[in-house]
Amino acid sequence: MKGRRPSLSSPAFGLLLVLVVVLGMGEVIKMGGAAPSAAQCHEERALAVTACMPVVFGKLPTPQCCERARVSHTECICPVITPKVAATIHDINRAVRLIEGCGRRVPRHFKCGSITTP
């Protein structure tokens, strides 16, 4: 899978989105007060998938993955967490543990799309 990004409907993409959302939810960055464009959101999701791919294969988040999580907008990520994508996330607690390993506090009961943190 080296050099390839997972498809938008793959379990890998779902896990990466959840990781990015929960990592980044403490610091939503607004771009000049305006919501990001559809093109900016698409690019943010693509960058997050690339930076956080090792997580899918059991690795810890890299500094690049944690950084990407901090600068990603939840309004770009949450709308694509559909019930179908959420169903691919088998262990939200693993995602929470990884996030806390990055030094981020995870709010309880945070809702993003079809996922709510424990």
PyMOL commands that place a pseudoatom at each C-alpha (Angstrom):
pseudoatom trace, name=CA, resn=MET, resi=1, chain=A, elem=C, hetatm=0, pos=[0.000, 0.000, 0.000]
pseudoatom trace, name=CA, resn=LYS, resi=2, chain=A, elem=C, hetatm=0, pos=[3.068, 2.204, -0.054]
pseudoatom trace, name=CA, resn=GLY, resi=3, chain=A, elem=C, hetatm=0, pos=[2.481, 5.369, -2.048]
pseudoatom trace, name=CA, resn=ARG, resi=4, chain=A, elem=C, hetatm=0, pos=[-1.278, 4.824, -2.213]
pseudoatom trace, name=CA, resn=ARG, resi=5, chain=A, elem=C, hetatm=0, pos=[-4.037, 6.495, -0.278]
pseudoatom trace, name=CA, resn=PRO, resi=6, chain=A, elem=C, hetatm=0, pos=[-6.994, 4.457, 0.954]
pseudoatom trace, name=CA, resn=SER, resi=7, chain=A, elem=C, hetatm=0, pos=[-10.293, 5.069, -0.794]
pseudoatom trace, name=CA, resn=LEU, resi=8, chain=A, elem=C, hetatm=0, pos=[-12.783, 7.389, 0.883]
pseudoatom trace, name=CA, resn=SER, resi=9, chain=A, elem=C, hetatm=0, pos=[-14.946, 4.403, 1.866]
pseudoatom trace, name=CA, resn=SER, resi=10, chain=A, elem=C, hetatm=0, pos=[-12.194, 2.144, 3.212]
pseudoatom trace, name=CA, resn=PRO, resi=11, chain=A, elem=C, hetatm=0, pos=[-11.808, 1.177, 6.891]
pseudoatom trace, name=CA, resn=ALA, resi=12, chain=A, elem=C, hetatm=0, pos=[-8.338, 2.761, 6.826]
pseudoatom trace, name=CA, resn=PHE, resi=13, chain=A, elem=C, hetatm=0, pos=[-9.791, 6.093, 5.753]
pseudoatom trace, name=CA, resn=GLY, resi=14, chain=A, elem=C, hetatm=0, pos=[-12.439, 5.877, 8.480]
pseudoatom trace, name=CA, resn=LEU, resi=15, chain=A, elem=C, hetatm=0, pos=[-9.873, 5.187, 11.193]
pseudoatom trace, name=CA, resn=LEU, resi=16, chain=A, elem=C, hetatm=0, pos=[-7.675, 8.006, 9.973]
pseudoatom trace, name=CA, resn=LEU, resi=17, chain=A, elem=C, hetatm=0, pos=[-10.565, 10.440, 9.948]
pseudoatom trace, name=CA, resn=VAL, resi=18, chain=A, elem=C, hetatm=0, pos=[-11.548, 9.491, 13.471]
pseudoatom trace, name=CA, resn=LEU, resi=19, chain=A, elem=C, hetatm=0, pos=[-7.969, 9.880, 14.647]
pseudoatom trace, name=CA, resn=VAL, resi=20, chain=A, elem=C, hetatm=0, pos=[-7.658, 13.280, 13.025]
pseudoatom trace, name=CA, resn=VAL, resi=21, chain=A, elem=C, hetatm=0, pos=[-11.031, 14.476, 14.274]
pseudoatom trace, name=CA, resn=VAL, resi=22, chain=A, elem=C, hetatm=0, pos=[-10.534, 13.439, 17.860]
pseudoatom trace, name=CA, resn=LEU, resi=23, chain=A, elem=C, hetatm=0, pos=[-6.935, 14.644, 17.908]
pseudoatom trace, name=CA, resn=GLY, resi=24, chain=A, elem=C, hetatm=0, pos=[-7.874, 17.970, 16.427]
pseudoatom trace, name=CA, resn=MET, resi=25, chain=A, elem=C, hetatm=0, pos=[-11.166, 18.672, 18.144]
pseudoatom trace, name=CA, resn=GLY, resi=26, chain=A, elem=C, hetatm=0, pos=[-9.543, 20.588, 20.974]
pseudoatom trace, name=CA, resn=GLU, resi=27, chain=A, elem=C, hetatm=0, pos=[-8.121, 23.209, 18.616]
pseudoatom trace, name=CA, resn=VAL, resi=28, chain=A, elem=C, hetatm=0, pos=[-10.368, 23.989, 15.687]
pseudoatom trace, name=CA, resn=ILE, resi=29, chain=A, elem=C, hetatm=0, pos=[-8.545, 26.595, 13.671]
pseudoatom trace, name=CA, resn=LYS, resi=30, chain=A, elem=C, hetatm=0, pos=[-10.645, 29.073, 11.710]
pseudoatom trace, name=CA, resn=MET, resi=31, chain=A, elem=C, hetatm=0, pos=[-9.196, 30.510, 8.535]
pseudoatom trace, name=CA, resn=GLY, resi=32, chain=A, elem=C, hetatm=0, pos=[-9.932, 34.212, 8.912]
pseudoatom trace, name=CA, resn=GLY, resi=33, chain=A, elem=C, hetatm=0, pos=[-13.243, 33.418, 10.584]
pseudoatom trace, name=CA, resn=ALA, resi=34, chain=A, elem=C, hetatm=0, pos=[-14.575, 31.815, 7.388]
pseudoatom trace, name=CA, resn=ALA, resi=35, chain=A, elem=C, hetatm=0, pos=[-15.329, 28.154, 6.951]
pseudoatom trace, name=CA, resn=PRO, resi=36, chain=A, elem=C, hetatm=0, pos=[-12.886, 26.334, 4.662]
pseudoatom trace, name=CA, resn=SER, resi=37, chain=A, elem=C, hetatm=0, pos=[-13.965, 25.747, 1.062]
pseudoatom trace, name=CA, resn=ALA, resi=38, chain=A, elem=C, hetatm=0, pos=[-14.829, 22.312, -0.288]
pseudoatom trace, name=CA, resn=ALA, resi=39, chain=A, elem=C, hetatm=0, pos=[-11.460, 22.222, -2.051]
pseudoatom trace, name=CA, resn=GLN, resi=40, chain=A, elem=C, hetatm=0, pos=[-9.619, 23.127, 1.179]
pseudoatom trace, name=CA, resn=CYS, resi=41, chain=A, elem=C, hetatm=0, pos=[-11.512, 20.404, 3.052]
pseudoatom trace, name=CA, resn=HIS, resi=42, chain=A, elem=C, hetatm=0, pos=[-10.677, 17.826, 0.387]
pseudoatom trace, name=CA, resn=GLU, resi=43, chain=A, elem=C, hetatm=0, pos=[-6.999, 18.761, 0.651]
pseudoatom trace, name=CA, resn=GLU, resi=44, chain=A, elem=C, hetatm=0, pos=[-7.068, 18.597, 4.479]
pseudoatom trace, name=CA, resn=ARG, resi=45, chain=A, elem=C, hetatm=0, pos=[-8.527, 15.099, 4.364]
pseudoatom trace, name=CA, resn=ALA, resi=46, chain=A, elem=C, hetatm=0, pos=[-5.940, 13.960, 1.808]
pseudoatom trace, name=CA, resn=LEU, resi=47, chain=A, elem=C, hetatm=0, pos=[-3.059, 15.383, 3.862]
pseudoatom trace, name=CA, resn=ALA, resi=48, chain=A, elem=C, hetatm=0, pos=[-4.398, 13.730, 7.023]
pseudoatom trace, name=CA, resn=VAL, resi=49, chain=A, elem=C, hetatm=0, pos=[-4.630, 10.337, 5.345]
pseudoatom trace, name=CA, resn=THR, resi=50, chain=A, elem=C, hetatm=0, pos=[-1.063, 10.633, 4.080]
pseudoatom trace, name=CA, resn=ALA, resi=51, chain=A, elem=C, hetatm=0, pos=[0.372, 11.817, 7.409]
pseudoatom trace, name=CA, resn=CYS, resi=52, chain=A, elem=C, hetatm=0, pos=[-1.478, 9.270, 9.544]
pseudoatom trace, name=CA, resn=MET, resi=53, chain=A, elem=C, hetatm=0, pos=[-1.311, 6.149, 7.359]
pseudoatom trace, name=CA, resn=PRO, resi=54, chain=A, elem=C, hetatm=0, pos=[1.116, 4.294, 9.703]
pseudoatom trace, name=CA, resn=VAL, resi=55, chain=A, elem=C, hetatm=0, pos=[-1.607, 4.277, 12.384]
pseudoatom trace, name=CA, resn=VAL, resi=56, chain=A, elem=C, hetatm=0, pos=[-3.692, 1.948, 10.225]
pseudoatom trace, name=CA, resn=PHE, resi=57, chain=A, elem=C, hetatm=0, pos=[-0.844, -0.569, 10.306]
pseudoatom trace, name=CA, resn=GLY, resi=58, chain=A, elem=C, hetatm=0, pos=[-0.564, -0.544, 14.091]
pseudoatom trace, name=CA, resn=LYS, resi=59, chain=A, elem=C, hetatm=0, pos=[2.048, 2.184, 14.478]
pseudoatom trace, name=CA, resn=LEU, resi=60, chain=A, elem=C, hetatm=0, pos=[1.817, 5.137, 16.818]
pseudoatom trace, name=CA, resn=PRO, resi=61, chain=A, elem=C, hetatm=0, pos=[0.935, 8.534, 15.345]
pseudoatom trace, name=CA, resn=THR, resi=62, chain=A, elem=C, hetatm=0, pos=[3.980, 10.342, 14.012]
pseudoatom trace, name=CA, resn=PRO, resi=63, chain=A, elem=C, hetatm=0, pos=[4.697, 13.960, 14.895]
pseudoatom trace, name=CA, resn=GLN, resi=64, chain=A, elem=C, hetatm=0, pos=[3.452, 14.822, 11.392]
pseudoatom trace, name=CA, resn=CYS, resi=65, chain=A, elem=C, hetatm=0, pos=[0.163, 13.020, 12.057]
pseudoatom trace, name=CA, resn=CYS, resi=66, chain=A, elem=C, hetatm=0, pos=[-0.312, 14.832, 15.363]
pseudoatom trace, name=CA, resn=GLU, resi=67, chain=A, elem=C, hetatm=0, pos=[0.465, 18.156, 13.695]
pseudoatom trace, name=CA, resn=ARG, resi=68, chain=A, elem=C, hetatm=0, pos=[-2.011, 17.466, 10.898]
pseudoatom trace, name=CA, resn=ALA, resi=69, chain=A, elem=C, hetatm=0, pos=[-4.621, 16.657, 13.518]
pseudoatom trace, name=CA, resn=ARG, resi=70, chain=A, elem=C, hetatm=0, pos=[-4.052, 19.964, 15.250]
pseudoatom trace, name=CA, resn=VAL, resi=71, chain=A, elem=C, hetatm=0, pos=[-4.550, 22.047, 12.119]
pseudoatom trace, name=CA, resn=SER, resi=72, chain=A, elem=C, hetatm=0, pos=[-7.451, 20.147, 10.539]
pseudoatom trace, name=CA, resn=HIS, resi=73, chain=A, elem=C, hetatm=0, pos=[-10.946, 21.612, 10.716]
pseudoatom trace, name=CA, resn=THR, resi=74, chain=A, elem=C, hetatm=0, pos=[-13.629, 19.430, 12.278]
pseudoatom trace, name=CA, resn=GLU, resi=75, chain=A, elem=C, hetatm=0, pos=[-16.107, 20.949, 9.828]
pseudoatom trace, name=CA, resn=CYS, resi=76, chain=A, elem=C, hetatm=0, pos=[-14.085, 19.282, 7.049]
pseudoatom trace, name=CA, resn=ILE, resi=77, chain=A, elem=C, hetatm=0, pos=[-13.917, 15.892, 8.716]
pseudoatom trace, name=CA, resn=CYS, resi=78, chain=A, elem=C, hetatm=0, pos=[-17.170, 15.362, 10.630]
pseudoatom trace, name=CA, resn=PRO, resi=79, chain=A, elem=C, hetatm=0, pos=[-19.538, 15.547, 7.636]
pseudoatom trace, name=CA, resn=VAL, resi=80, chain=A, elem=C, hetatm=0, pos=[-17.862, 12.509, 6.045]
pseudoatom trace, name=CA, resn=ILE, resi=81, chain=A, elem=C, hetatm=0, pos=[-18.191, 10.350, 9.171]
pseudoatom trace, name=CA, resn=THR, resi=82, chain=A, elem=C, hetatm=0, pos=[-21.329, 8.631, 7.926]
pseudoatom trace, name=CA, resn=PRO, resi=83, chain=A, elem=C, hetatm=0, pos=[-22.836, 5.543, 9.575]
pseudoatom trace, name=CA, resn=LYS, resi=84, chain=A, elem=C, hetatm=0, pos=[-21.030, 3.459, 6.920]
pseudoatom trace, name=CA, resn=VAL, resi=85, chain=A, elem=C, hetatm=0, pos=[-17.646, 4.994, 7.760]
pseudoatom trace, name=CA, resn=ALA, resi=86, chain=A, elem=C, hetatm=0, pos=[-18.355, 4.812, 11.506]
pseudoatom trace, name=CA, resn=ALA, resi=87, chain=A, elem=C, hetatm=0, pos=[-19.118, 1.084, 11.150]
pseudoatom trace, name=CA, resn=THR, resi=88, chain=A, elem=C, hetatm=0, pos=[-15.535, 0.514, 9.963]
pseudoatom trace, name=CA, resn=ILE, resi=89, chain=A, elem=C, hetatm=0, pos=[-14.154, 1.816, 13.258]
pseudoatom trace, name=CA, resn=HIS, resi=90, chain=A, elem=C, hetatm=0, pos=[-13.972, -1.261, 15.417]
pseudoatom trace, name=CA, resn=ASP, resi=91, chain=A, elem=C, hetatm=0, pos=[-12.282, 0.258, 18.443]
pseudoatom trace, name=CA, resn=ILE, resi=92, chain=A, elem=C, hetatm=0, pos=[-12.886, 3.931, 19.230]
pseudoatom trace, name=CA, resn=ASN, resi=93, chain=A, elem=C, hetatm=0, pos=[-11.101, 3.354, 22.542]
pseudoatom trace, name=CA, resn=ARG, resi=94, chain=A, elem=C, hetatm=0, pos=[-7.903, 2.553, 20.592]
pseudoatom trace, name=CA, resn=ALA, resi=95, chain=A, elem=C, hetatm=0, pos=[-8.224, 5.865, 18.787]
pseudoatom trace, name=CA, resn=VAL, resi=96, chain=A, elem=C, hetatm=0, pos=[-8.681, 7.641, 22.114]
pseudoatom trace, name=CA, resn=ARG, resi=97, chain=A, elem=C, hetatm=0, pos=[-5.576, 5.935, 23.557]
pseudoatom trace, name=CA, resn=LEU, resi=98, chain=A, elem=C, hetatm=0, pos=[-3.530, 6.961, 20.510]
pseudoatom trace, name=CA, resn=ILE, resi=99, chain=A, elem=C, hetatm=0, pos=[-4.740, 10.526, 20.828]
pseudoatom trace, name=CA, resn=GLU, resi=100, chain=A, elem=C, hetatm=0, pos=[-3.920, 10.697, 24.502]
pseudoatom trace, name=CA, resn=GLY, resi=101, chain=A, elem=C, hetatm=0, pos=[-0.480, 9.363, 23.568]
pseudoatom trace, name=CA, resn=CYS, resi=102, chain=A, elem=C, hetatm=0, pos=[-0.070, 12.535, 21.490]
pseudoatom trace, name=CA, resn=GLY, resi=103, chain=A, elem=C, hetatm=0, pos=[-0.650, 14.573, 24.631]
pseudoatom trace, name=CA, resn=ARG, resi=104, chain=A, elem=C, hetatm=0, pos=[-4.203, 15.610, 23.782]
pseudoatom trace, name=CA, resn=ARG, resi=105, chain=A, elem=C, hetatm=0, pos=[-7.131, 15.469, 26.158]
pseudoatom trace, name=CA, resn=VAL, resi=106, chain=A, elem=C, hetatm=0, pos=[-10.156, 13.763, 24.642]
pseudoatom trace, name=CA, resn=PRO, resi=107, chain=A, elem=C, hetatm=0, pos=[-13.490, 15.304, 25.656]
pseudoatom trace, name=CA, resn=ARG, resi=108, chain=A, elem=C, hetatm=0, pos=[-16.120, 12.814, 26.741]
pseudoatom trace, name=CA, resn=HIS, resi=109, chain=A, elem=C, hetatm=0, pos=[-19.171, 12.380, 24.542]
pseudoatom trace, name=CA, resn=PHE, resi=110, chain=A, elem=C, hetatm=0, pos=[-17.833, 14.487, 21.654]
pseudoatom trace, name=CA, resn=LYS, resi=111, chain=A, elem=C, hetatm=0, pos=[-20.058, 13.908, 18.616]
pseudoatom trace, name=CA, resn=CYS, resi=112, chain=A, elem=C, hetatm=0, pos=[-18.563, 14.007, 15.137]
pseudoatom trace, name=CA, resn=GLY, resi=113, chain=A, elem=C, hetatm=0, pos=[-20.740, 12.707, 12.354]
pseudoatom trace, name=CA, resn=SER, resi=114, chain=A, elem=C, hetatm=0, pos=[-21.926, 9.270, 13.394]
pseudoatom trace, name=CA, resn=ILE, resi=115, chain=A, elem=C, hetatm=0, pos=[-19.292, 8.769, 16.100]
pseudoatom trace, name=CA, resn=THR, resi=116, chain=A, elem=C, hetatm=0, pos=[-19.404, 9.813, 19.723]
pseudoatom trace, name=CA, resn=THR, resi=117, chain=A, elem=C, hetatm=0, pos=[-16.353, 9.409, 21.938]
pseudoatom trace, name=CA, resn=PRO, resi=118, chain=A, elem=C, hetatm=0, pos=[-16.802, 7.393, 25.138]
for i in range(1, 118): cmd.bond("trace and resi %d" % i, "trace and resi %d" % (i + 1))
show_as sticks, trace
zoom trace
